[in-house]
Amino acid sequence: MSPFSTISDDDGLTDVLKAFPRASDKLLRLVEGVMTGPGELSRGEREAIAAAVSRHNDVGYCVFYHTLFSEVFAGPVEATNQRLAPLLTYARHLCLGTDEELEAAFLAARESGWSERAIYEVVEVCGLFNYVNTVVRAANLKAPRSRPAPLPTQEELRGSYRAMADAIGTE
């Protein structure tokens, strides 16, 4: 149960951001830009990193959705995570590690062939989803009990962050 009186057990992130709209549409437009804008990492890869950040922060609601989105956009989660292993290690150390561990993870990602631009995209996703995870934790949103069947398509999810922002509107 959410500590906020305006949030019910069935609500999701859009509902939380609607209840507290001061900068919510701007946040979602930033999420859209970071997650779907041009870059070296695909949307599915960025979603996998967001799922990992959410796992480090113990936010099951976000783990559920970002894992699902990663699967839709990048294929099997295990294969994506294996391909991204050096970047996921970097993300873990960015969230939880020491400066020395972070530096070593950066060097390992570079040595495994990832560019500085790709690594910086990890920085953007980590920073952004540490924030979003805080919002979700504060509202005590819980992960759904089951996955949708069938899974949504890429086309159905393509504008999802923009749709959330549009649902909130502007002040």
C-alpha positions, -999 to 999 in steps of 0.1 A, spaced: 0 0 0 13 34 -9 19 59 18 4 86 -5 -34 89 -1 -38 96 -38 -21 64 -49 -40 30 -49 -26 -5 -49 -37 -8 -86 -19 23 -97 12 25 -119 40 50 -125 18 72 -147 -7 75 -119 19 86 -95 33 112 -119 -2 124 -126 -8 128 -89 24 149 -86 27 166 -120 51 195 -112 79 182 -135 65 147 -144 60 154 -181 95 168 -183 109 137 -166 91 114 -190 103 133 -220 139 130 -206 133 92 -202 120 91 -237 151 108 -250 176 87 -230 159 54 -238 147 59 -274 170 86 -288 199 79 -312 229 63 -297 252 33 -297 230 11 -276 196 -1 -289 164 6 -270 164 -30 -259 199 -28 -246 191 4 -226 160 -13 -212 183 -42 -200 205 -17 -183 175 0 -167 163 -34 -155 198 -41 -139 198 -7 -122 163 -14 -108 175 -48 -96 204 -32 -78 179 -8 -62 155 -37 -53 126 -21 -73 107 -51 -86 81 -29 -104 108 -14 -126 127 -47 -130 95 -62 -143 87 -36 -170 123 -29 -182 130 -67 -185 98 -70 -205 107 -41 -227 142 -54 -232 129 -87 -243 105 -71 -268 131 -49 -283 163 -70 -280 152 -106 -278 160 -132 -251 171 -115 -219 199 -140 -212 215 -133 -246 212 -96 -242 227 -96 -207 255 -118 -219 263 -94 -248 261 -65 -224 281 -81 -195 309 -55 -193 284 -27 -194 262 -43 -168 292 -47 -146 300 -11 -151 264 -2 -142 266 -23 -111 297 -5 -99 283 29 -109 253 21 -86 271 2 -58 308 1 -62 339 20 -51 358 44 -73 384 18 -79 358 -8 -89 342 17 -112 375 26 -129 383 -11 -134 349 -18 -148 352 12 -172 386 -1 -184 372 -37 -188 343 -24 -209 367 -4 -231 390 -35 -235 360 -56 -245 352 -32 -273 326 -9 -260 331 28 -269 332 57 -245 299 69 -260 282 35 -252 296 36 -217 283 71 -212 248 59 -223 251 35 -194 258 65 -171 227 83 -184 204 53 -179 218 46 -144 214 82 -133 179 85 -147 166 52 -133 181 57 -99 158 87 -98 128 69 -113 134 40 -89 132 64 -60 98 76 -72 85 41 -75 99 30 -41 83 61 -24 49 52 -39 54 15 -30 44 3 -65 45 -35 -68 54 -56 -98 25 -72 -116 19 -108 -106 21 -121 -142 35 -112 -176 11 -101 -203 2 -128 -228 9 -122 -255 38 -99 -250 32 -64 -264 48 -57 -298 76 -33 -305 51 -11 -323 28 -11 -293 57 0 -270 75 23 -294 58 55 -281 52 44 -246 73 70 -228 59 98 -249 23 85 -243 29 86 -205 42 121 -208 12 131 -229 -12 115 -204 2 137 -177 2 169 -199 19 201 -189 13 226 -162 
